[in-house]
Structure formats: C-alpha cells, structure tokens
Amino acid sequence: KAIRLFVDRNGDTYMDGEPVRLWLIQSKLRDLLSTSTNKVVLVVTDEGVPAGRLVEVVDQARLAGAQSVGVATRKEAG
C-alpha cells in the first residue's frame, strides 16, 4: 500500500491525516519507507494546488527514498 501525502489548495501538507511541514516530510517519509517493503508514495492534491508546491512535495518524497511517486487528484484517489 502506498504512503499517502495530501496537499490542499492552500499548499498545506498532511501525512496520515496529520499536518506536516514541508521541511519535515523527508525525515518522516524516510522513517516510514525504511520499514516498508513497498516504497511507493502517492501525493494526492486538491484542485488548484500551486505547481511549485506539488513539485516540492514530490521532490521531498524522492529524496526520502521513495522508488515511485505518483500524483493524483482527490477525485482520482477516492
């Protein structure tokens, strides 16, 4: 199962429903990925999320060691 990050239209980020600062994403994800056999992260966004914020979050996931990072809207992710 993929680890999910959510980015709302204000650019705020959440992991497992809890708010997380951009600068903490990498370390928190690294911890989760280190114990996971599936190193996949899904970044779910609201419509209207600034592209720059989305790129920052995806970059943090890759730097944390995710082997695959997907992006989906809230509608696509369910």
C-alpha positions in Angstrom: 0.0 0.0 0.0 1.3 3.4 -0.9 2.1 6.0 1.7 -0.2 9.0 1.1 0.6 12.6 1.3 -2.1 15.2 0.8 -1.7 18.8 -0.4 -4.6 21.1 0.0 -5.4 24.1 -2.2 -3.6 26.4 0.3 -0.4 24.4 -0.1 -0.6 22.8 3.4 0.6 19.2 3.5 -0.7 16.2 5.5 0.6 12.7 6.2 -1.8 10.1 7.5 -4.3 13.0 8.2 -1.9 14.9 10.4 -0.4 18.3 9.3 3.2 18.1 8.4 5.6 20.9 7.5 7.3 20.7 4.1 10.8 20.6 5.8 9.7 17.5 7.9 8.3 15.5 5.1 11.6 14.0 4.0 12.6 12.7 7.5 9.1 11.4 8.3 8.9 9.6 5.0 12.4 8.2 5.3 11.3 6.6 8.6 8.2 5.1 7.1 9.9 3.9 4.0 12.7 2.2 5.9 10.2 -0.2 7.5 8.1 -0.7 4.4 8.6 -3.3 1.7 6.6 -1.1 -0.7 8.5 2.1 -1.3 5.6 3.9 -3.1 4.3 7.4 -2.2 1.1 8.8 -3.6 0.7 12.6 -3.5 -3.0 13.5 -3.5 -3.9 17.1 -4.3 -6.9 19.4 -4.2 -7.7 21.2 -7.5 -5.8 24.4 -7.7 -2.7 23.4 -5.8 0.2 25.5 -7.0 2.5 23.5 -9.3 5.6 24.7 -7.3 4.2 23.2 -4.1 3.4 19.9 -5.8 7.0 19.7 -7.2 8.4 20.4 -3.7 6.4 17.6 -2.1 7.3 15.1 -4.9 11.0 16.1 -4.6 10.9 15.5 -0.8 9.4 12.1 -1.3 12.1 11.1 -3.8 14.8 12.4 -1.5 13.4 10.3 1.3 13.9 7.2 -0.8 10.6 6.5 -2.5 11.1 4.3 -5.5 7.9 5.5 -7.1 6.0 8.7 -6.6 2.5 9.0 -8.0 0.3 12.1 -8.2 -3.5 12.1 -8.2 -6.3 14.5 -7.6 -8.7 13.8 -4.7 -11.3 12.6 -7.2 -8.9 10.1 -8.7 -7.7 8.8 -5.4 -11.1 8.4 -3.9 
